[in-house]
Amino acid sequence: MSNKIGDVVLNVSNISLAFGGVKALTDISFDVREHEIRAIIGPNGAGKSSMLNCINGVYTPQQGSITFRGKTFSHMDSHEVASMGIARTFQNLALFKGMSVLDNLMSGRNLKIKSNIFLQALRIGPAEREEIMHREAVERIIDFLEIQAYRKTPVGQLPYGLQKRVDLGRALAMEPQVLLLDEPMAGMNVEEKQDMCRFVLDVNDEFGTTVVLIEHDMSVVMDISDRVVVLDYGKKIGDGTPDEVRNNPDVISAYLGTSH
């Protein structure tokens, strides 16, 4: 574990979530430390996306609480979550397909834009300075993600791997302290996965962003995570460093089936 990792920034405590009679999550607890890459893994239907949805306020758990930077919430409000500094990407791209890469990234800045709408419309005074500042921030992200060549391209025309990169960029445009990534490498080829891994590591390293990551590809998780929590059928069956998790008999049987 690298020495940059700090104190607990996000603490998930005894979260239970059910839809009708179906339990999606049962009594889940884990924490996330400042600056770490924290992976959530598990077979399909394990409850990974449901867990992210509780953290970013899309779902309200029936039990448990979430503590972020010392404040405890029985449920998170999705607008508050964003303003507190938690951003998220989605498995199914939620980008504006008809808009350019640049405009998609600017949409991520909207939370940061504080000027009066009227001043903004007139582009005067503080609003103009603010617009320039947001454009500069977005240009830095475009450079960082190496998508300069596509700035003006409608996102819908880009190959899938690049669309995922734009999705990451839009989340970064919010300048999050904690970035929730829901299967950022799903559907990618090997080369695209390697690129995305590098960007996730760089985001963590250069921006100091704390990353919580859901990922199916075990080799990816084992390579880039500081700690891993493992869910199976909505229960936590493992939690620790990649090596600890890799050698955990419960985890092995969940992934391989007990007969192996």
Number of C-alpha atoms within 10 A of each C-alpha: 9 8 7 10 16 12 12 16 17 21 20 21 18 16 22 22 23 16 10 7 6 8 14 21 26 19 15 19 18 15 18 23 20 20 25 28 25 25 28 27 25 26 16 11 13 20 24 27 18 20 24 21 19 23 28 22 17 17 17 21 25 14 17 19 22 24 19 22 13 11 9 15 14 16 21 22 16 18 13 12 17 20 13 14 14 23 25 26 22 18 16 11 14 11 20 15 16 13 16 18 30 24 20 23 29 23 19 21 21 12 14 15 17 11 15 10 11 10 13 17 10 10 14 13 11 14 20 16 13 18 18 12 13 20 17 12 18 25 19 14 21 23 11 15 20 13 17 15 10 17 17 12 16 17 25 15 14 15 9 16 20 19 19 27 21 26 26 26 25 27 24 25 26 25 21 21 19 28 25 25 25 22 20 26 24 16 13 14 11 10 10 17 18 14 14 21 18 14 18 20 18 15 20 18 15 10 14 18 22 25 28 23 25 26 20 18 13 12 10 14 22 17 10 17 20 19 24 26 22 22 26 21 18 23 19 21 18 20 21 16 17 21 11 13 20 16 10 15 13 17 23 14 12 16 13 11 10 10 5 7
